Amino acid sequence: MRKVLLLVVGLSLAAWADTLVLSDGTVLQGRVQGLTSTQIGVLSGEGLRWVPLERVQRLSLDLAVDPKPRVDPRLWSRLLGQAQRELWTCRYFREGLVLAGLLFLGAGQWLVGLGHSPFGELLTALGALGVLYGLASPRPDCQIPAARLRTLLYLGLEHGWLF
């Protein structure tokens, strides 16, 4: 009787044929159950397992068996926007720092020209430090934000929310 019950549970979970292929080659089959800004939840025979979004290499949902959305579209949209901003910030932090430094330099020189020498020189010095730090800092590694965004885009494509 126990084996029959396990077989029925196993077959019912197999009907939820959502598949996640992880970056290490592991294949998870089950049903996508939840989503956070950093993880995706998959319900399988072993229970609910949360996987970091950056570890998901490929995602496919079997919407023919169960056409209901796996996650709330508004939540997905909010998390997608958050991931896009995170990636943009990671990629353009240095350029933003250089631009802010140049603005400080210009404002400081303008104030010095108006006769507000101490404050203008302070702004000029801060601007110079910002420019130098922005130019000297190494380019950040944005692989994790990019991988999170990729997984969220896969989820949107699978649901048909993106064309």
C-alpha positions as CSV (number, residue, x, y, z in Angstrom):
1,M,0.0,0.0,0.0
2,R,2.8,2.4,0.9
3,K,4.5,1.8,-2.5
4,V,1.3,2.5,-4.3
5,L,0.9,5.8,-2.4
6,L,4.5,6.8,-3.3
7,L,3.9,5.9,-6.9
8,V,0.7,8.0,-7.0
9,V,2.5,11.0,-5.4
10,G,5.4,10.6,-7.8
11,L,3.2,10.4,-10.9
12,S,1.2,13.5,-9.7
13,L,4.5,15.4,-9.3
14,A,5.7,14.3,-12.7
15,A,2.6,15.8,-14.1
16,W,4.1,19.2,-13.0
17,A,6.8,19.1,-15.5
18,D,8.4,22.4,-14.9
19,T,12.1,22.0,-15.4
20,L,15.1,24.0,-14.1
21,V,18.5,23.2,-15.3
22,L,21.1,24.6,-12.9
23,S,24.5,25.9,-13.8
24,D,26.2,22.8,-12.4
25,G,24.1,20.5,-14.7
26,T,21.6,19.5,-12.1
27,V,18.1,19.1,-13.4
28,L,15.2,19.9,-11.1
29,Q,11.7,18.8,-12.1
30,G,8.6,19.8,-10.2
31,R,6.4,22.9,-10.2
32,V,7.6,26.4,-9.8
33,Q,5.9,27.6,-6.6
34,G,7.4,30.9,-5.6
35,L,9.7,33.8,-6.4
36,T,11.8,36.3,-4.4
37,S,14.3,38.8,-5.6
38,T,17.1,36.3,-5.3
39,Q,15.5,32.8,-5.3
40,I,12.9,30.6,-7.1
41,G,11.0,27.9,-5.3
42,V,10.4,24.5,-6.9
43,L,8.0,22.0,-5.4
44,S,9.2,18.4,-6.2
45,G,8.9,15.0,-4.5
46,E,11.5,16.2,-2.0
47,G,9.4,19.2,-1.0
48,L,9.9,22.9,-1.6
49,R,13.4,23.7,-2.6
50,W,14.6,27.3,-3.0
51,V,17.3,27.8,-5.7
52,P,19.3,31.1,-6.2
53,L,18.2,32.7,-9.4
54,E,21.8,33.1,-10.5
55,R,22.2,29.3,-10.5
56,V,19.4,28.7,-13.0
57,Q,20.8,28.2,-16.5
58,R,17.6,27.2,-18.2
59,L,13.9,27.2,-17.3
60,S,10.9,25.7,-19.0
61,L,7.4,25.5,-17.7
62,D,4.9,22.9,-18.9
63,L,1.9,25.2,-19.3
64,A,0.0,22.6,-21.3
65,V,-0.5,20.5,-18.2
66,D,-1.1,23.4,-15.8
67,P,-1.8,26.7,-17.7
68,K,-2.1,28.8,-14.5
69,P,0.7,31.3,-14.0
70,R,3.4,30.1,-11.6
71,V,3.9,33.5,-10.0
72,D,1.8,36.7,-9.7
73,P,2.6,38.8,-12.8
74,R,2.7,42.0,-10.7
75,L,5.3,40.4,-8.4
76,W,7.3,39.2,-11.4
77,S,7.2,42.7,-13.0
78,R,8.3,44.4,-9.8
79,L,11.2,41.9,-9.4
80,L,12.2,42.3,-13.1
81,G,12.4,46.0,-12.7
82,Q,14.5,45.6,-9.5
83,A,16.9,43.2,-11.3
84,Q,17.2,45.6,-14.2
85,R,18.1,48.5,-11.9
86,E,20.6,46.4,-10.0
87,L,22.3,45.4,-13.2
88,W,22.3,48.9,-14.5
89,T,23.8,50.2,-11.3
90,C,26.5,47.6,-11.3
91,R,27.5,48.3,-14.9
92,Y,27.5,52.1,-14.7
93,F,28.7,52.9,-11.1
94,R,32.1,54.0,-12.3
95,E,30.8,56.2,-15.0
96,G,28.4,57.8,-12.6
97,L,31.1,58.4,-10.1
98,V,33.3,60.2,-12.7
99,L,30.3,62.3,-13.9
100,A,29.4,63.3,-10.3
101,G,33.1,64.2,-9.7
102,L,33.2,66.3,-12.8
103,L,30.0,68.1,-11.7
104,F,31.6,68.8,-8.3
105,L,34.7,70.1,-10.0
106,G,32.7,72.5,-12.1
107,A,30.5,73.7,-9.3
108,G,33.6,74.2,-7.1
109,Q,35.3,76.3,-9.8
110,W,32.2,78.3,-10.3
111,L,31.9,79.1,-6.6
112,V,35.6,80.0,-6.5
113,G,34.9,82.4,-9.4
114,L,32.1,84.0,-7.4
115,G,34.4,84.6,-4.4
116,H,33.3,81.7,-2.2
117,S,36.7,80.3,-2.1
118,P,36.8,77.9,0.9
119,F,33.6,76.1,0.0
120,G,34.5,76.1,-3.8
121,E,37.9,74.6,-3.1
122,L,36.3,71.9,-0.9
123,L,33.9,71.0,-3.7
124,T,36.7,71.0,-6.2
125,A,38.8,68.7,-4.0
126,L,35.9,66.3,-3.5
127,G,35.2,66.3,-7.3
128,A,38.8,65.5,-8.1
129,L,38.7,62.6,-5.6
130,G,35.5,61.3,-7.1
131,V,36.9,61.4,-10.6
132,L,40.1,59.7,-9.6
133,Y,38.3,57.0,-7.7
134,G,36.0,56.4,-10.6
135,L,38.8,56.1,-13.0
136,A,41.0,54.0,-10.8
137,S,38.4,51.5,-9.5
138,P,38.2,48.2,-11.2
139,R,35.2,47.3,-13.4
140,P,32.7,45.4,-11.2
141,D,31.8,41.8,-11.9
142,C,28.1,41.9,-12.8
143,Q,27.5,38.2,-13.5
144,I,25.2,37.6,-10.5
145,P,22.8,40.5,-11.4
146,A,22.9,39.5,-15.1
147,A,22.1,35.9,-14.3
148,R,19.2,36.9,-12.0
149,L,17.8,39.1,-14.8
150,R,18.2,36.3,-17.3
151,T,16.2,33.9,-15.2
152,L,13.4,36.4,-14.6
153,L,13.3,37.0,-18.4
154,Y,13.0,33.3,-19.0
155,L,10.1,33.1,-16.6
156,G,8.4,36.0,-18.4
157,L,8.9,34.4,-21.8
158,E,7.6,31.1,-20.6
159,H,4.4,32.7,-19.3
160,G,4.1,34.8,-22.5
161,W,4.4,38.1,-20.6
162,L,7.2,39.1,-22.9
163,F,7.2,38.8,-26.6
